[in-house]
Amino acid sequence: MKTILLIEDDKFIRDNTAEILGLAGYAVQPAENGRVGIALALATRPDLVLCDIMMPVLDGYGVLAVFTQNPQLTGVPFIFLTAKTELTDLRRGMELGADDYLTKPFDQATLLRAVASRLHRFAHLKPDYDLRANGLHEFLADARATSSLAGLSLDRKPHLVRKRQDVYLEGDEATRVYFVQAGRVKTLKTTAGGKELITGLYGPGEFFGYLTLLEGTPHRNSAVAVDDSELIYIPQDDFLQLLLRNREVSQQFIRLLAGRVSEREQQLLDMAYRSIRHRVADVLVRLHEEAPTADIHLTRDDMAALVGMAPESLIRTLSEFRQSGFIELLPNTIRVVQLDKLRQTAW
């Protein structure tokens, strides 16, 4: 049973609305002012809030501000109840983050439609998205419906980035998040001596560039297209509002961040303690599993930068794997022949 927090100072409207919602199968928590409503919400997180705007003690705008800023309450659907029909008042509520509004007096059917519609939209915000199979559009559609962000458009056009073209450079201002629709992009650090270390390799269905944006710092690495790629740009304001407004979407990106941090830690451990054979085998296994075919399309220089070793050492190790029958070395690709043997070597 869904719980609805009803904050309304007019007793007649509060009792009548609570009765209608109760008959429709909702559990209702009535509150006569904003302060009482917040106390109830902190004790039991509601599934949706119906809140009057003009109230004593704490008005609706103040209640919404608390819901937006308190981690326990962010992401709860919020519908304003207002007798004011001036456009400026309605606009203010929506700009502050309200998901919908009802103008009093409203009839039973209008109330129930608004509540059901908002709960339905929030229920369909999935914790995980198959970003390789049109999942970006699902992600943005659900996020846009949930947070009422007009800036998140499903009509974003992909940007073509040619092979070896820079996406951004170390020190550039972080202004957007990038989504790989096709192709691959590498992020890398360059030493004073000109040597590269690849810190990330991103393929279709993956986001990148969001860490420095979250930190509010310039990019600490560079991003370069490995292949001819199609990237979708999500502006900083849209992205940050989306994370701040919706807990489920925030958790999605927290999972992405946590996974990338774990990869970085493992990369550092491997470089410090594992042998060259182990590291090369591990990278080959990962690239093979991510590739759509058995062939790995990555230059020797890029692979060496990904492993964190000199290209000469990589070539020598690849030759040993070829002699052992683990792989085949083709002019522009590496073909994995014995995946199990590579896995054993990687362990």
N, C-alpha and C positions, 0 to 999 in steps of 0.2 A: 504494500500500500504506500503510495506516494504521500509525503508530508508537505503541506503548504503552510508557510508562515504568512498570516494575514495581519498587517499592521494598518490600523484604521482608527482614528480618534472618534468618529461618529458611531455611537453604539448601535443605532438602528441599521446603518449600512454594514457595520461589522457583523452583527448577528445574522442579518439576512444573507450576506455573502457566505458566511461560514455554514449556514444551513444548506444553501445550494451546493456548495462544494462537498459537504458531508454526504448529502443524498447521492452525489455522483461517485462516491466511493473514495474520496480523499480524506486523509487525516489532517485536521486543521488545528493550527496553533494560533489563537487570536491574541493580539496585543493592542493596547489602547494608545501606545505612543512608541516612538522610535527606540527609546532607551530600553523599554521592556522587550521590544522585539529583538534587539541585538542580544540581550541576555538569554532569551529563549533559543536563538540561533546558535549561540556559543555552547549551550547545553546539549542541544540536538540539532545537528546540521540539517536544514530543510532541503527538500528537492526543488522548491521554487518559492519565490517571495512575491506577494502582492502587497504593495506599499503605497499609502497615501502620500501626497507631497506636502501639503500644508497641515502641519501638526504642531502641538505644543511640545515642549521639552527638547525634542530633536526632530527636525523635519525630514522629509524623504530624501533630500539631497545628502543630508548628513548620514543617514542610514546607508545609502548607496556607497558613500565614500568609505565607510567602515568595511562594508562587504568587499570593496575593491582592494583595500589595502591589507586586510587581515588574511593571513595564509589559510586559516581554518575555514574561511567563508568565500574565498575567491572561486569563481566559476559557477556559483549558484545562479540559475536564471532569475532575472529581476524584472518585474512588471510594475510600472507606476500606475496608480489610480489617481486621477486628477479631475477636478471640476473646472480647471482652467483650460481654455481652448486656444489661448494665444500661442502663435507659432514659436515665439521666443522661449516660452516656458517648456514646451514640448522638446524643442531643439536642445535646450540646456540639459534636460534629463538624458537624452540620447547621447549627447556628447560626453556626459559623465560616465556613460557605460550601461545605461538601462537597455534591456533587450526588447522591450515592447512597452506600450502604455494603453490604458483603457480610460476613456473619458466618461465621467459620471454625469448623468445616470446611465448605466449599461444594463442590458437585459440578460437573462439567464443564458441564452444560447451564445451570445457574444462572449460572456465570461468563460464559459466552458470550452469554447473553441480556442480562445487565446491560451488558456492553461494547457489544454491537450496538445496544441500545436507546439508550444515552447518546450514542453516535456519530451515530445516526440523528437524534436530536433536535437536536444541534448542527449537523448538516449542513443542516438545514432552516431555520436562522436566516438569512433573506435579507438581503443588503446594502441593498436598497431595497424599499419597500412602496408599493403603490398605495393611499394613505390615503383616497382618495375612494371606492374600491370595497371597503368592508369591511376596508380595510387596517389600521385600528387594532386590530381583533380579531385579525388575523394577527400583528401586531406584538406585542401583549400576550401572545398565546398562545405564540408562539415564545420571547419573553423569559421568560415564566413557566416554561416547560418547561426552558429552558436554565439559569436561575439558581435554580430551586426557590424562588421567592418566593411564599409563600402570600398575600401582600397584594395581588398583582396579579390582580384578578378579571375574568373576562370578563363578569360580570353587573353591571358599573358602569352605573348608570342616568344618562341625560342630564339635565342641569339646564336648565330653561327660563329664559332671560334675555330680558326684554322689550326692545323697541326703545327706545334712549336710556337704558337702565338701566346703572348702573356695575357692572363686573365687579370691579374694584379701583381704588383711588385712589393717586396718587403719595404715597409715604411709608408705605403699608401694608406690613405684614410679608409676605414671600413665603413661602407655605406649600404651594403646589401648582403643578403644570403644567396648562395648559388645552389641550384638544383641541376644535376646532370640528367638530361633527357636522353642523350645519345653520346657515344664516344667515351673518352677517359681524360681526366685531369690529374696532374700530380702537383702536390705542394712540396716545396723544397727549401732548404737552407744552404747558403753558399759560404764557404770559409774565405778567409782573407787570401788564401792561396788559390782560390778559384775552384776548389773541389765541392761537389754537390752531395747532399744527403737528402734523400727523398723521405719526407715525414708522413706522407699520405698519398694513396692512389685511389681515386674515386671514379666509379663507373656508373652506368645507368641506374637511377633510383636512389642516388645518394646526395646528401646535402654537404656543402663545405663552406668555409668562410664565416661560420657563425660564432666561433669562439672569441675572436678579437672584437667582434661586434657586441657580444654580450659584455665583454670586459670594458668596452669603450676606449680601446687602444688602437693604434695603427696596426696593420698586418705585420706579424713577426716573421712571416715567410712569404715566398712568392708562389704563384699558381700558374702553371703552364699547361696548355693542351697537349696531351700525348698523341691524340688522333684528331681528325676533324670532328668537332664536338658540337652538340646543341645544348645550350645552357638556358635555364629560366632564371630570371632575376627577381628576387622578392625584396622590395625596398625595406630599409632599416625600420622606418616608423611602423609599417604594417607588421613586420616580424615581431618587434618588441611589444607592440600593443597586444598582439595575439598571445604571446607568452604571458604577459602580465594579466590579461583578462581571463584566461582559461586554464584551469589546473590540469586538465587531461592533456591539452596540447603541450603544456610546460613539461609534463612527465614524459611525453614522447621525445622531446629534445634532450631532456636529462638522460634518458636511456642512450640516445645517440652520443652525447658527450661522454658518458661513463664508458661506453664501448671504445671510443677513440682514446680516452685516457689509458684504459687497460692495454690497448695496442701499443701506445707509446712506451709504457712501462716495460712491456714484454720486449719491445725492440731494444731498449737500453740494456736490459738484462742479457739478451742474446748477444749483443755486441760486446758486452763486458766478459761474459763467461763461456759462451758456446763456441765450438770450433767453426771454422769456415765451412766445412762440409755440412755440419748440422744447419747452419744458417741458410746456406744456398738451397739445401733440400727443402727446408721449411718454406722458403719463399716460392720455390717451384710448385710445391703442393698447394699453397694458397692461391697462386695465380692460375693454376690448372682448375681448381674448384670454382673460381670466379669466372673463368672464360667460358663462352658458349660452346666451344669445341675443345678438342684435345690439344690444339696448338696454342702456344703462348706467344702473343705478339707484343714484344717489348725489347727495345734495343739493349745491347749488352751494357752500355753506359748507364742507362736508366736502372737496369737490374742491379748493377754494382752499387749505384747510389741508394737503391732501396735496401740492399743488404748492409751497406756501410763498409765497403771494401774497395780496393783498387780494381779497375777493370781487368788488369792482368791476372790477378788472383781469381777473379770470377771465371775468366775464360779457361784457366787451368783446371778449376774444379768442374766446370761443365764438361770439359774433355774427359776427365776421369769418370763422370757419370755416363757419358756416351760409351766409353770403353766397357763399362760394367753393364751396358744394355738398359740402363734406366731411362734414357732419353735419346732422341734423335735431334741432331743439330742441322737445321735447314737454313738457307740463306737469310731469311728474315724472321724465322720463327724457331721455337723450341717445341718439339712434340714429346709429350710424356708417354712412355711406353710401359713402364712398370711402376704404377702409382704406389702399390703396396711397398715396394722396395724403397721408394723415396720417403714414404711415411716412416718406415723403420729407421732410416738414416736420420730423419728430422728429429725423432724422439731420442 
